[in-house]
Amino acid sequence: MEGRDFRGMRAKMLKDVRASIKSEYANEEYALIQSINAYDETSKSYNLVFERLTEWYGIYFPEVKIPNPESLARLVAVLNDKEALSKDAINEIINDPDKSESIFNKASASMGRSMNEGERSAILAFAKMSMDMASAMDGLDTYIKATAEKLMPNATFLTDDKIAAELLAKAGSLERLATMPASTIQLLGAEKALFKHIKFGSKPPKYGILFKMAEISNAPRNCRGKIARAYATKISIGLKGDFFTKKFIGEELKKNLQSTIEKIKKASEGKPERRSNERPTRPLGGYRRPGRGYGSGGGMGGGARRQWGDGNRGDRKPQWKKRQF
């Protein structure tokens, strides 16, 4: 009888856990987190594929210098097909008649290595993979934009769809992100720099993911931190509207934010920008508080106030001894 009760209790607990997990993942915010992570990882891989394709195709046709990855992949497919090689086909990709004619003229007299069939099929497959990755990124971009505007309209209006989604991915859930203070939102994405500052006394970070915004990255160096804090404050308010009240207040927040940024920039005009080598650095282990040194005087150990490093073994001159042979 006891065994039957245990099995029934176990089945009920498992059923409750499954129902709880199902209800937890019913929200679309978790799909948005996975999609932005997939977009970031695919973007890194896409850049590596573009660099490899540029270097690989350079041994066959070094005259080609195309900065656009998708255009380079399409051009590789066109230049490897002798039947489809024409000025019009190249111009459809480049959209520059003069450059297309130049590439067409150099294609027949290139100083690069000539391809065999195996090399041609391999590089065409690699170029096709690059185009497939570009198509997948376009699909992810469309989904991220639509979902971010639906779940976080205020935060998306203040920043953009990808930055709002990255903030959500760092927080883990919209509820947790909405309850974070502005100072935490400001430093999301700068966790390594923050813990390095706490542990080793390096310079504290002023922004994380928010630095991707042009309003912060293009601002003068001496007011970037203040602008990031202003953005974080308005984003924090907007997120509370997204999660709790479900009201769109982005336009009002944006208007107040622009006036705050103008005041910050106006207040910083005429002040010289502080160089990184002029900033005071915190010694390893932190500063010693005044009046807490050794010797006579006030404080825990009494004594005169001693500066950091006084009496340390590293400050003593080494006692060199002549080596005996």
Long-range contacts (C-beta under 8 A, 24 or more apart in sequence): 27-174, 28-147, 28-150, 28-151, 29-151, 29-168, 29-173, 29-174, 30-173, 31-147, 32-144, 32-147, 32-148, 32-151, 32-165, 32-168, 33-165, 33-168, 33-169, 33-172, 35-140, 35-143, 35-144, 35-147, 35-165, 36-144, 36-162, 36-165, 36-166, 36-168, 36-169, 37-169, 38-140, 39-137, 39-140, 39-141, 39-144, 39-162, 40-166, 42-133, 42-136, 42-137, 42-140, 43-137, 45-133, 46-130, 46-133, 46-134, 46-137, 49-126, 49-129, 49-130, 49-133, 50-130, 52-126, 53-123, 53-126, 53-127, 53-130, 56-123, 56-126, 57-123, 58-112, 59-112, 59-113, 60-110, 60-112, 60-113, 60-114, 60-115, 60-119, 60-123, 61-106, 61-107, 61-110, 61-112, 62-110, 62-111, 62-112, 63-103, 63-106, 63-110, 63-111, 63-112, 64-103, 66-94, 69-130, 69-134, 70-130, 70-131, 70-134, 72-127, 72-130, 73-127, 73-128, 73-130, 73-131, 73-134, 74-127, 74-131, 75-103, 76-123, 76-124, 76-127, 77-124, 77-127, 77-128, 79-103, 79-107, 80-115, 80-120, 80-123, 80-124, 151-242, 152-238, 152-239, 152-242, 153-242, 153-248, 153-250, 154-237, 154-238, 154-239, 154-241, 154-242, 154-248, 154-249, 154-250, 154-253, 155-235, 155-238, 155-239, 155-242, 156-250, 157-238, 157-248, 157-250, 157-251, 157-253, 157-254, 158-231, 158-234, 158-235, 158-238, 158-250, 158-253, 158-254, 158-257, 159-210, 159-213, 159-231, 159-235, 160-213, 163-209, 163-210, 163-212, 163-213, 166-209, 167-209, 167-235, 170-208, 170-209, 174-239, 174-242, 174-243, 175-243, 177-239, 177-243, 178-239, 178-240, 178-242, 178-243, 178-244, 180-236, 180-239, 181-236, 182-229, 182-232, 182-233, 182-235, 182-236, 183-229, 183-232, 185-210, 185-232, 185-235, 185-236, 185-239, 186-210, 186-228, 186-229, 186-231, 186-232, 200-284, 201-281, 201-282, 201-283, 201-284, 201-285, 201-286, 202-281, 202-282, 203-276, 203-279, 203-281, 215-261, 219-265, 220-265, 220-268, 220-273, 221-273, 221-274, 222-268, 222-271, 222-272, 222-273, 222-274, 223-264, 223-265, 223-267, 223-268, 226-264, 226-268, 227-261, 227-264, 230-257, 230-260, 230-261, 230-264, 231-257, 283-308, 283-309
